């Protein structure tokens, strides 16, 4: 590894998959404003929309996750074009 480019502040962080509420602990330097208690220990929490617990490649199941309303945003943006057809 190159010296001086990697953070020194690795710590245990809880990553929470928001689509299914799964939590896993890993070392990270990711910033976190909130904390969560896991097995009686408090960790900083980083919220994820997709993780290995919910991604179709790892689960083998196709699951539609639209937490940000992407389909609605697309339809509103191209509404005039879609109505012409």
N, C-alpha and C positions, 0 to 999 in steps of 0.2 A: 504494500500500500504506500501511496505517496504520503509524506509527512505534512501535517499542517492543514489538510483539507477535510479531515473527518472530525465530527464533533466529539468532544470529550465527555459530554453529559448524557451518556446512555443510562436509562433507568427503566425499571419495570413499568409498563403502561398497559392498561386494559383497552382492548379494541372491541367495540360493540357494533355488531351487524344490526342495523336498524330495521331491516326487512323481516328478521325473525328473532331478534333479541338475544342471539348467541353472543357470548363474551369469551374472549381468549386473551391470555396474558403473554406479552412478548417484550423484549428490550427495544427501546426506541428513543430517539431524540425529538420526536414530534411534539410540537407545543400543544398543551391542553389547558382549557379554562375550567373544566368541570372535573369532579372526582366521582368515583363509584366504589362501593364496598363489595369485595368478592372474597368469600370465605373468611370474613372477619378482618380483612386487611383493606385499607383504603388506597386506591390507585388513581392516577390521572386517567381520564377516559378520552379516547378518540373515537368519534362516531363514523361508521362506514356505511355506504349504501349497499355495497356488494362485497362479500368475502368468500372464502372457500366453502363456507356453510350455506351460501345461497346461490353461488354461480353455477349455471347449468353444466359447465364442463366438469366440475367436481361432483355435483349431485346427480348428474345423469337425467335430470328432469328439466323440461322447459318450463320456466316460470316467468310470467310477465310482471316486471317491477316498474311502475311508473310513479315514482314518488314526487317527481318535480312537475308532472303534468305535461310531459314533452309532447305527447300526441295531440293534446288540446292546443298547445302553443303552435305546433306545426299546422294544424287545421285552421286556426285563426289567421296565421300568417299568409297561407295560400288559399284562403276561402274563395276569393274571386276567381282564381284559376281553376279550382275544383268545381265551382258551380257552372263554369262554361262547358264542361264535359258532360 
